Amino acid sequence: MKEKEILEMQRLIDEGVRRAQLRLLQRAGAARQSLVVCRDGKIFEIVPEMEQNMGDSNCGDPLARRKQR
């Protein structure tokens, strides 16, 4: 593999990881939950902003959402 191909593959992998992290953060925000992550040996709690579904009283309860379907 050429160096250019390796760098492109690494860029695509990094982009996929960033997208997955963003989706996880969005899901946690929609469910009104926080995330606990470990970065550089330290534990952090990330509380996503809950701008969507603020008026929906059942958005944090998966069973209530399932009953609505």
C-alpha positions in Angstrom: 0.0 0.0 0.0 1.2 3.5 -0.8 1.6 6.1 1.9 -1.1 8.2 0.3 -3.6 5.3 0.5 -2.8 4.6 4.1 -3.3 8.2 5.0 -6.7 8.3 3.1 -7.8 5.1 4.9 -6.8 6.5 8.3 -8.8 9.7 7.5 -11.8 7.7 6.6 -11.6 5.7 9.8 -11.2 8.8 11.9 -14.2 10.4 10.2 -16.3 7.2 10.9 -15.3 7.3 14.5 -16.3 11.0 14.8 -19.7 10.3 13.2 -20.3 7.4 15.6 -19.5 9.6 18.6 -21.8 12.3 17.3 -24.7 9.8 16.9 -24.1 8.4 20.4 -24.2 11.9 21.8 -27.4 12.7 19.9 -29.0 9.5 21.1 -28.0 10.2 24.7 -29.4 13.7 24.4 -32.7 12.5 23.0 -33.0 9.9 25.8 -32.0 12.6 28.4 -29.0 10.6 29.6 -25.4 11.4 30.1 -22.4 9.5 28.8 -19.4 8.4 30.9 -16.1 8.2 28.9 -12.5 7.6 29.7 -10.0 9.9 28.0 -6.3 9.8 28.7 -6.9 7.7 31.8 -9.4 10.2 33.3 -13.2 9.5 33.6 -15.5 12.2 32.3 -19.3 12.5 32.4 -20.7 14.2 29.2 -24.2 15.7 29.5 -25.5 16.4 26.1 -27.7 19.4 25.5 -31.4 18.5 25.3 -32.6 20.9 22.7 -34.9 18.4 20.9 -37.9 16.8 22.4 -37.9 19.1 25.4 -41.7 19.1 25.5 -42.0 15.3 25.2 -42.4 13.9 28.7 -41.8 10.3 27.6 -38.6 10.8 25.5 -36.3 9.5 28.2 -38.4 6.3 28.9 -37.9 3.6 26.2 -40.9 1.6 27.4 -43.2 4.7 27.1 -41.9 5.3 23.6 -42.6 1.7 22.7 -46.1 1.9 24.0 -46.7 5.0 21.8 -46.0 3.1 18.6 
